[in-house]
C-alpha cells in the first residue's frame, strides 16, 4: 500500500526536465520572496533552454534593483530584440530609470508603454509616480494627452500631479493672460482685470480643465483667486447672462458644477465678498421655495460652489431631482448622499475607551467640526516605504494599530499592503472615523476596523500589537511622552513602531505665522481662517508668507485649521528625541524611506540605514526645511 501511494504522489519535477516557461515561473516566485540570487539562477537556466523576452526582462529588473543601470538596459535591449513592441519591457525600462533616480527618462518610457497599451492601468500608475519629478520646459502635446487620460481614469489618484497639470494649463493662451509668474518667488499673479474683461469662456469647458478642477488642488494663491472670481461671475450670470453670453445654460451649469466640486473639496476656503454672501442667501431662498427643481439646475450648481447642498432644507428633493442627472449627479451625490451616510455611520460607531482627558476632548471637538484630512484616492506611493513594510506582508495574524487614524488614508493603505493583518484604527473624532469607514468600503478593504478611542486609554483594551503607527498625533497631546508610553506598553517585545512628530526647525515659519494669528486675535472659525488668509500677504514677513503658501494644508479649510489654528501643539528637535528614546527605553531604527533618506545617504556614506541621530541633527541643521512635514521614523523597544 505504501509503495502504491508513493507512485501515485506527484513528485517535484527536476530542474533538468523543466522548460523555459517553468523556470521563469520559479524565478518570479523567488522574486516575490526577495530571493534575487536564486531568481537569477533560474533565469539563466531558462535562457539556456531558449531565449525569451520574459527571462531577459526579469534579469534586467534584478540588475536595476542592484543599481546597475547599464547592465539592466542591455538586458532590456535583448528582450526588445525579441519583441520590440512589448509594453511590459518598455515599462520595466522606465522602472529601471526611476529606481536609479532618472525620472525624465523614466517618464518617456512610461508614456510609450501607455501609448502601446492604453488600457493597462499600471502604465498610467507608473507615469503618475514620477511625473512631478520631471520638469516640463515647454508644452508637450503627448504629455497633455496622457495627463488627460489619467484624469479620465476613476481608479487613479491624479492629485499627485497637480504641479504638472497646472504647468500644462498655464501654457495655454487664455491662462497665460490671466495667470502670470512675476519675479523669482515662484508665486503667480492673477490678472483680475483681464479675466473680468473676457467674453469668450469656452476655453474653460475643455475636459482637461473641468476634470482637473475636480481632482487637483493647486498650491498657488493666484489660482485660488481665479477660481473664486470665476465662481463670482457664475453667481452674477444667473441674473444676467451677458457676461457669459456665448455659453448655453448647460455649459454654464457644467462649469459651475466643476467649480463647486473644487470649492466643496477644499471645505469652501475660497474668499468671497459681502455682496456675494447676500446673493447666495437670496439664491438659497429661491431654491428652497422652488416648486419645480428640475428647472433650477444652474441655480443649484452655483449655490453648491458657496455652501454644501446638504444644508438646504429641501436637499432630499434635490437628490431626487438630480441624483441621476448626467451634469449634476456626481456633485449631488457627493454633497448629499455621501453626507447622509457619513452622519448615519457616525452615530453608529462603537466606542472602545472613554474620552475624559480635557485636551483630548478639545482636540476631538476640533476634528468633529473639521475632519482631517479630506482625500479622494489612495496614493500610488505612501510615506511609509513599501520595502520596509513588505517584510511583514506575509506574516499571518499580524496585529496592527493606527493610533489617531483621522480619515483613514494610512490605515486603509496599511490594510491593503498587509492583507493578512488585522488593522485596528482609532481616533477621537466620530466624523473622521465615519469618513474613513466609507473610504474603506469604497476601496473594498475589509481587514481594518475603525473605533472611537483615546490613545491615553488604550491600555484598557487588553491587546498587544506587532506594528503601531502614530503619525502627527502625539504632538497634539497635553503630554506627548505620556501618550507615547501608552503605545510602548501595548507594543509586543519584538514589535516596531512608526512615529511622526513636528520639527522645531522645519516649523519655524509656521510658528511665526501662529504668533501673528494670536497677536491679531484671528478666530479659528471658517470666517476667521478666511480673514487671516486674505490678510496674510500683508501682515506676515514676506519670507514667512512664501514658505506658508507652499504647504498643501494651506489650501483646505480643515487642514489650514490643523496647520495654523490647532488647540494644542508641541514641537521637537533631534537632541530632544534622542533623550526621549533613552527615557522611554527605545532604539531608533531609521527615518522613513524616501528622498530624505536618499539625500542623507549621499552625505553620510558610513550610515546607509540612516540610524545615527547625531548625524541626522547635523543634516537638519544644514538643511532646516528637511522635515517640513514632520519627523517620520521607526523605533522599537530596546533588545526588541
Secondary structure, 3 states (H helix, E strand, C coil): CHHHHHHHCCCCCCHHHCCHHHHHHHHHHHHHCCCHHHHHHHHHHHHHHCCCHHHHHHHHHHHHHCCCHHHHHHHHHHHHHHCCCCHHHHHHHHHHHHHCCCHHHHHHHHHHHHHHCCCCHHHHHHHHHHHHHCCCCCCCHHHHHHHHHHHCCCCCCHHHHHHHHHHHHCCCHHHHHHEEECCCCCCEEECHHHHHCCCCCHHHHCHHHHHHHHHCCCCCHHHHHHHHHHHHHHHHHCCCCCCCCCCCHHHHHHHHHHHHHHHHHCCCCCCCCHHHHHHHHHHHHHHHHCCCHHHHHHHHHHHCCCCCHHHCCCHHHHHHHHCCCCCCHHHHHHHHHHHHHHHHHHHHCCECCCCCCHHHHHHHHHHHHCCCCCCCCCCCCCCCCHHHHHCCCCCCCCEEEEECCCCCHHHHHHHHHCCCCEEEEEECCHHHHHHHHHHHHHCCCCCEEEEECCHHHHHHHCCCEEEEEEECCHHHCCCHHHHHHHHHHCEEEEEEEEEEECECCCCHHHHHHHHHHHHCCCCCCHHHHHHHHHHHHHHCCHHHHHHHCCCHHHHCHHHHHHHHCCCCCCCECHHHHHHHHHHHCEEEEEECCCHHHHHHHHHCCCCCCCCCHHHHHHHHHHCCCCCCCCEEEEEEECCC
